[in-house]
């Protein structure tokens, strides 16, 4: 049973003939099928170099979750859950600080 709040958007930057990119894409697709990721976007370095430059990506694969750089290289579903949990805690702390000030 999945109790984690779905990731709104995961963007993966890949390049051709990259074994790690293929594995990351496979893991992300599985997370999408499980409902962990609401929207999955894949950007190929050769087909869309402008987007790679806009995000400052120079190492592949690169994974952005909800607009923030999450990983360079491979990741596991556990890594994704840990990232989302850390982001949630940071957001809660930020909101509490805003209310305090």
C-alpha positions as CSV (number, residue, x, y, z in Angstrom):
1,X,0.0,0.0,0.0
2,X,1.4,3.4,-1.0
3,X,1.0,6.0,1.7
4,X,3.5,8.5,0.3
5,X,2.0,11.7,-1.3
6,X,2.4,11.5,-5.1
7,X,5.3,13.4,-6.7
8,X,3.7,16.0,-8.9
9,X,6.4,16.0,-11.5
10,X,9.6,14.1,-12.2
11,X,11.9,15.3,-15.0
12,X,14.7,13.0,-16.1
13,X,17.5,14.2,-18.4
14,X,19.1,11.3,-20.3
15,X,21.6,10.8,-23.1
16,X,21.8,8.1,-25.8
17,X,23.7,4.9,-25.0
18,X,23.8,5.6,-21.3
19,X,23.3,2.4,-19.3
20,X,22.6,4.4,-16.0
21,X,20.0,6.5,-17.9
22,X,18.2,3.4,-19.0
23,X,18.1,2.0,-15.5
24,X,16.9,5.3,-14.0
25,X,14.2,5.6,-16.7
26,X,13.0,2.0,-15.9
27,X,12.8,2.8,-12.2
28,X,11.0,6.1,-12.8
29,X,8.5,4.4,-15.1
30,X,7.8,1.8,-12.4
31,X,7.2,4.6,-9.9
32,X,4.9,6.2,-12.4
33,X,2.9,3.0,-12.8
34,X,2.7,2.6,-9.0
35,X,1.2,6.1,-8.7
36,X,4.1,7.5,-6.9
37,X,4.9,9.9,-9.7
38,X,2.0,11.9,-11.2
39,X,3.8,13.3,-14.3
40,X,7.0,11.9,-15.8
41,X,9.0,13.9,-18.3
42,X,12.0,12.6,-20.1
43,X,14.4,15.0,-21.9
44,X,17.0,13.7,-24.3
45,X,20.3,15.6,-24.3
46,X,20.6,15.4,-28.1
47,X,17.0,16.2,-28.9
48,X,16.6,19.1,-26.5
49,X,19.9,20.7,-25.5
50,X,18.2,23.9,-24.7
51,X,16.3,22.4,-21.8
52,X,19.5,20.8,-20.5
53,X,21.2,24.2,-20.6
54,X,18.2,25.9,-18.9
55,X,18.4,23.4,-16.0
56,X,22.2,23.5,-15.9
57,X,22.5,19.7,-16.5
58,X,25.9,18.5,-17.6
59,X,25.9,15.0,-15.9
60,X,23.5,12.3,-17.0
61,X,21.1,11.0,-15.9
62,X,19.9,14.0,-13.8
63,X,16.6,13.8,-12.0
64,X,14.5,16.7,-10.9
65,X,11.5,16.2,-8.5
66,X,8.9,18.9,-8.3
67,X,11.4,21.4,-9.8
68,X,14.4,20.6,-7.6
69,X,17.5,18.7,-8.4
70,X,17.1,15.3,-6.6
71,X,19.8,13.1,-8.1
72,X,22.6,12.8,-10.5
73,X,23.1,9.2,-11.5
74,X,21.1,6.2,-10.5
75,X,18.6,6.1,-7.6
76,X,16.4,3.6,-5.9
77,X,12.7,3.9,-5.0
78,X,14.0,4.2,-1.4
79,X,16.1,7.2,-2.4
80,X,13.1,8.9,-3.9
81,X,11.0,8.3,-0.8
82,X,13.8,9.7,1.4
83,X,14.1,12.8,-0.9
84,X,10.4,13.5,-0.8
85,X,10.3,13.0,3.0
86,X,13.2,15.5,3.4
87,X,11.5,18.0,1.1
88,X,8.3,17.7,3.1
89,X,10.1,18.3,6.4
90,X,11.9,21.3,4.9
91,X,8.6,22.7,3.7
92,X,6.9,22.3,7.1
93,X,9.9,24.0,8.8
94,X,9.8,26.8,6.3
95,X,6.0,27.3,6.9
96,X,6.4,27.2,10.6
97,X,9.2,29.8,10.4
98,X,7.0,32.0,8.2
99,X,4.2,31.8,10.7
100,X,6.6,32.7,13.6
101,X,8.0,35.7,11.8
